[in-house]
Amino acid sequence: MILIIGLSLSLIAIGVLFYLGYYQNNQIQKKSNKLETSLLSLQKEFTAYQLDQARKYNKLDTDNKIKFDRINKTIKNHSKRMDNMNTSLPSIIGQVVGQIEFAQDTINRK
């Protein structure tokens, strides 16, 4: 009689252990599925973030290149104007000085 009770309790204990093992395995499987889903969605969001940042960087880089090109063209235009002024300035000064000297000669003759 004790042998039957011991065997039945052993079988019940083994059944409970198998059930708990199956339950834990099922819970682990559910958690791993949830974790996998969340990691995939995180990966998608991170990829979208990286693409967005790359687009913003490229746009900013392009805008800066355009600004620097405009500034460079403006500097070149101003430099050309200054060079033209530097080449024509001596002749203009000579004309003005000549007119002043001519005027001085006419004032002194009177």
C-alpha positions as CSV (number, residue, x, y, z in Angstrom):
1,M,0.0,0.0,0.0
2,I,2.8,2.4,0.9
3,L,4.5,1.4,-2.3
4,I,1.5,2.4,-4.4
5,I,1.1,5.7,-2.6
6,G,4.9,6.4,-3.1
7,L,4.6,5.5,-6.8
8,S,1.5,7.6,-7.3
9,L,3.1,10.6,-5.5
10,S,6.3,10.1,-7.6
11,L,4.2,10.1,-10.8
12,I,2.3,13.1,-9.7
13,A,5.6,14.9,-8.8
14,I,7.1,14.0,-12.2
15,G,3.9,15.2,-14.0
16,V,4.0,18.5,-12.1
17,L,7.7,18.9,-13.0
18,F,6.9,18.2,-16.7
19,Y,4.0,20.6,-16.6
20,L,6.1,23.4,-14.9
21,G,8.9,22.8,-17.4
22,Y,6.5,23.0,-20.3
23,Y,4.9,26.1,-18.8
24,Q,8.3,27.8,-18.3
25,N,9.4,26.8,-21.8
26,N,6.1,28.3,-23.1
27,Q,6.7,31.5,-21.2
28,I,10.3,31.8,-22.4
29,Q,9.1,31.2,-25.9
30,K,6.5,34.0,-25.6
31,K,9.0,36.4,-24.1
32,S,11.6,35.6,-26.8
33,N,9.0,36.3,-29.5
34,K,8.1,39.6,-27.9
35,L,11.8,40.5,-27.6
36,E,12.4,39.6,-31.2
37,T,9.5,41.7,-32.3
38,S,10.6,44.7,-30.3
39,L,14.2,44.4,-31.5
40,L,13.0,44.3,-35.1
41,S,10.9,47.4,-34.6
42,L,13.8,49.1,-32.9
43,Q,16.1,48.2,-35.8
44,K,13.6,49.7,-38.3
45,E,13.3,52.9,-36.3
46,F,17.1,53.2,-36.0
47,T,17.5,52.7,-39.7
48,A,14.9,55.3,-40.4
49,Y,16.7,57.7,-38.0
50,Q,20.0,57.1,-39.7
51,L,18.6,57.8,-43.1
52,D,16.9,60.9,-41.9
53,Q,20.2,62.1,-40.3
54,A,22.1,61.3,-43.5
55,R,19.6,63.3,-45.6
56,K,19.8,66.3,-43.2
57,Y,23.6,66.2,-43.3
58,N,23.7,66.0,-47.1
59,K,21.2,68.9,-47.3
60,L,23.2,71.0,-44.9
61,D,26.5,70.2,-46.7
62,T,24.9,71.2,-50.0
63,D,23.5,74.4,-48.6
64,N,27.0,75.2,-47.2
65,K,28.7,74.6,-50.5
66,I,26.2,76.8,-52.2
67,K,26.8,79.6,-49.7
68,F,30.6,79.3,-50.0
69,D,30.3,79.4,-53.8
70,R,28.3,82.6,-53.6
71,I,30.7,84.1,-51.1
72,N,33.6,83.1,-53.3
73,K,32.0,84.6,-56.4
74,T,31.3,87.9,-54.5
75,I,34.9,88.0,-53.3
76,K,36.2,87.5,-56.9
77,N,33.9,90.2,-58.2
78,H,35.1,92.6,-55.5
79,S,38.7,91.7,-56.2
80,K,38.2,92.4,-59.9
81,R,36.7,95.7,-59.2
82,M,39.6,96.6,-56.9
83,D,42.1,95.5,-59.5
84,N,40.4,97.7,-62.1
85,M,40.4,100.5,-59.7
86,N,44.1,100.1,-58.9
87,T,45.0,100.1,-62.6
88,S,42.8,103.1,-63.5
89,L,43.5,105.1,-60.3
90,P,47.0,106.5,-61.3
91,S,45.6,107.9,-64.6
92,I,42.6,109.5,-62.7
93,I,45.0,111.0,-60.1
94,G,47.2,112.3,-62.9
95,Q,44.3,114.0,-64.6
96,V,43.1,115.6,-61.4
97,V,46.6,116.8,-60.5
98,G,47.1,118.1,-64.0
99,Q,43.8,120.1,-63.8
100,I,44.9,121.5,-60.4
101,E,48.3,122.5,-61.8
102,F,46.7,124.0,-64.8
103,A,44.3,125.9,-62.6
104,Q,47.2,127.1,-60.4
105,D,49.0,128.4,-63.5
106,T,46.0,130.4,-64.6
107,I,45.5,131.8,-61.1
108,N,49.1,132.8,-60.8
109,R,49.1,134.5,-64.2
110,K,46.2,136.8,-63.3
